[in-house]
Amino acid sequence: MSYLAVKHLHILCAALSGSFFLLRGIWMLAGSPLLQRRWVRVAPHLIDTLLLSSALVMVFWSGQYPFVQPWLTAKVLALTLYIILGAIALKRGKSRGARIQAFAAALAVFAYIVSVALSKQPIPFS
Protein backbone atom coordinates (compact mmCIF):
# COMPACT_ATOMS: atom_id res chain seq x y z
CA MET A 1 0.00 0.00 0.00
CA SER A 2 1.35 3.41 -0.93
CA TYR A 3 1.66 6.44 1.30
CA LEU A 4 -0.97 8.21 -0.78
CA ALA A 5 -3.44 5.34 -0.27
CA VAL A 6 -2.86 5.42 3.50
CA LYS A 7 -3.29 9.19 3.50
CA HIS A 8 -6.61 8.88 1.65
CA LEU A 9 -7.74 6.18 4.10
CA HIS A 10 -6.81 8.53 6.96
CA ILE A 11 -8.76 11.41 5.41
CA LEU A 12 -11.79 9.16 4.83
CA CYS A 13 -11.69 7.90 8.42
CA ALA A 14 -11.33 11.45 9.76
CA ALA A 15 -14.37 12.55 7.74
CA LEU A 16 -16.37 9.51 8.89
CA SER A 17 -15.31 9.99 12.51
CA GLY A 18 -16.23 13.68 12.57
CA SER A 19 -19.50 13.14 10.70
CA PHE A 20 -20.54 10.28 12.93
CA PHE A 21 -19.65 12.28 16.05
CA LEU A 22 -21.83 15.13 14.74
CA LEU A 23 -24.70 12.71 14.10
CA ARG A 24 -24.39 11.14 17.56
CA GLY A 25 -24.32 14.62 19.07
CA ILE A 26 -27.51 15.53 17.26
CA TRP A 27 -29.09 12.30 18.50
CA MET A 28 -27.93 13.16 22.04
CA LEU A 29 -29.55 16.59 21.78
CA ALA A 30 -32.77 15.01 20.53
CA GLY A 31 -32.75 12.32 23.20
CA SER A 32 -32.84 9.65 20.51
CA PRO A 33 -32.78 5.97 21.48
CA LEU A 34 -30.61 5.37 18.40
CA LEU A 35 -27.59 6.17 20.57
CA GLN A 36 -28.15 2.89 22.41
CA ARG A 37 -28.01 0.69 19.31
CA ARG A 38 -25.10 -1.72 19.28
CA TRP A 39 -23.75 -0.66 15.88
CA VAL A 40 -23.78 2.99 16.99
CA ARG A 41 -21.64 2.08 20.00
CA VAL A 42 -19.24 -0.16 18.00
CA ALA A 43 -18.76 1.75 14.72
CA PRO A 44 -16.87 4.73 16.21
CA HIS A 45 -14.29 2.38 17.74
CA LEU A 46 -13.70 0.65 14.41
CA ILE A 47 -13.46 3.92 12.49
CA ASP A 48 -11.18 5.54 15.07
CA THR A 49 -8.93 2.45 15.18
CA LEU A 50 -8.44 2.71 11.42
CA LEU A 51 -7.91 6.46 11.77
CA LEU A 52 -5.22 6.03 14.42
CA SER A 53 -3.57 3.11 12.61
CA SER A 54 -3.33 5.05 9.36
CA ALA A 55 -1.90 8.04 11.27
CA LEU A 56 0.78 5.85 12.83
CA VAL A 57 1.70 4.36 9.45
CA MET A 58 2.05 7.84 7.96
CA VAL A 59 4.15 9.00 10.92
CA PHE A 60 6.59 6.13 10.53
CA TRP A 61 6.73 6.24 6.73
CA SER A 62 7.21 10.02 6.59
CA GLY A 63 9.63 10.29 9.51
CA GLN A 64 7.61 13.20 10.91
CA TYR A 65 6.97 12.62 14.59
CA PRO A 66 4.83 14.33 17.23
CA PHE A 67 6.87 16.28 19.78
CA VAL A 68 9.41 16.88 16.99
CA GLN A 69 7.10 18.52 14.45
CA PRO A 70 5.10 21.32 16.11
CA TRP A 71 2.01 20.82 13.93
CA LEU A 72 1.85 17.10 14.77
CA THR A 73 2.28 17.90 18.45
CA ALA A 74 -0.66 20.32 18.18
CA LYS A 75 -2.78 17.62 16.51
CA VAL A 76 -1.98 15.02 19.18
CA LEU A 77 -2.73 17.41 22.05
CA ALA A 78 -5.92 18.61 20.37
CA LEU A 79 -6.96 15.00 19.71
CA THR A 80 -6.59 14.26 23.42
CA LEU A 81 -8.83 17.23 24.24
CA TYR A 82 -11.33 16.16 21.55
CA ILE A 83 -11.58 12.66 23.03
CA ILE A 84 -12.16 14.04 26.53
CA LEU A 85 -14.78 16.53 25.35
CA GLY A 86 -16.48 13.88 23.21
CA ALA A 87 -16.74 11.52 26.18
CA ILE A 88 -18.30 14.29 28.26
CA ALA A 89 -20.70 15.20 25.45
CA LEU A 90 -21.93 11.71 24.69
CA LYS A 91 -21.53 9.77 27.93
CA ARG A 92 -20.11 11.43 30.98
CA GLY A 93 -21.75 14.86 31.08
CA LYS A 94 -23.68 15.24 34.34
CA SER A 95 -26.26 17.60 32.87
CA ARG A 96 -27.73 18.37 29.49
CA GLY A 97 -26.08 21.80 29.60
CA ALA A 98 -22.66 20.29 30.27
CA ARG A 99 -23.15 17.85 27.40
CA ILE A 100 -24.16 20.60 25.01
CA GLN A 101 -21.16 22.75 25.94
CA ALA A 102 -18.78 19.79 25.62
CA PHE A 103 -20.33 18.88 22.26
CA ALA A 104 -19.86 22.41 20.89
CA ALA A 105 -16.30 22.56 22.22
CA ALA A 106 -15.48 19.13 20.75
CA LEU A 107 -16.72 20.27 17.32
CA ALA A 108 -14.53 23.37 17.56
CA VAL A 109 -11.51 21.25 18.50
CA PHE A 110 -12.24 18.88 15.59
CA ALA A 111 -12.30 21.88 13.23
CA TYR A 112 -8.96 23.01 14.69
CA ILE A 113 -7.44 19.54 14.12
CA VAL A 114 -8.58 19.58 10.48
CA SER A 115 -7.20 23.09 9.97
CA VAL A 116 -3.83 22.09 11.45
CA ALA A 117 -3.75 19.02 9.20
CA LEU A 118 -4.42 21.14 6.13
CA SER A 119 -2.06 24.00 6.97
CA LYS A 120 0.70 22.00 8.72
CA GLN A 121 0.85 24.91 11.17
CA PRO A 122 0.05 24.70 14.91
CA ILE A 123 -1.67 28.08 14.66
CA PRO A 124 -3.40 27.74 11.30
CA PHE A 125 -5.40 30.98 11.44
CA SER A 126 -2.45 33.35 11.81
N, C-alpha and C positions, 0 to 999 in steps of 0.2 A: 504494500500500500504506500502511495506517495504522500509526501508532506501535504501537498495541496488537497488530496482526498481527506486526510485527517483534519485539516483545517476546515474543510466544508462540513464534515461530520460535526465538528465542534460548534460551528456557527448554527447548524441545524438544531443541535441539542440545546444550545443557548436560547434560540428562538422558541423551541418547544417548552423549555423549562420556564421561561418568562411568561409565555402565553398561558400555560397551564396554571402557573401561580396566579396570574390575573383572574382566570376563570374561577379558580378555587376561592379567591378573595371575594369575587362577586357572589358566589354561592354562600360564602360565610355571611356576607352582608344581608343576603336575602333569607338566611336561616334555612337553606335548602338541605333536605336529607341526602342529596346526592353526594355530599362530602363524606358520608359514612359508607359509601359503596367501596367494596374491596379494590376494584381496579383503580379507583381514584386515590386510594391510600398507597397502592403499590407502584403505579406508573411514575410518579415523581422520582422515586428511588432508582428506578431503572434508567430513566432519562438522565438524572444527575450523575449516576455512575458512569454512563457513557461520556457525559460532558467532562467530568473530572479525568477520566482515563485518556480521552483525546487531548486534554490540556497537558497532562503529564508526558504523553508521547511527543507533543510539539515542543515542550520544554527541553526534553532530552535531545531530540533531533536537531533543534536550532541552537542549543548551547546557551540560550538566554534563560537565566534563572531568577526566581524571586529573591529578594534581598541582595541582588547584584544589580538587576535592572529596576530602576525606580518605578516604571510604569507597571511592571509585573508585581512588585511589592504592593503598590496601590490596589491592584486588582485582588490580590490575595486578602489583604486587610478588609477591603470593601466586601468581598465575598463572605468573610467571617461575619461581618455586621449584617449582611443580607440574610444569612442563615438564621441568626439570632432573631432578627426582626420578623422573619417569616414564621418562625416557630411561635413567637408571641401572637402574631396576627391570626394564625390558623389553629393553634392548639392551646397555648399557654396563657393567653391574655385573660386576666381576671374579670374584665368588664368589656362590654361591647365597645365603649369608647376607647379603651386601651388597644383593643384589637384593630379598630379602625385607624388609629394613629400609627400603630406598628405597620399596618398594611400600606398606608400612604408612604411612610418612611422607607419601607422595603422596596416599593416601586421606584422611589427616587434613587435609592442606592443601586438598584438594577440598572437604571438609566445611566448613572455615573459609570458603572462597570463597562457598559457597552461603549460609552464615549471614550473611556480610557483605552479600550481595546482598539477602537477605530483610529484614535489619534496617536497612540503609543506615548502619551504624555500623562503624568500623574495629575496634572491640573489642566484638563482638556479645554476648558472654557477661557483660558487666559490669552 
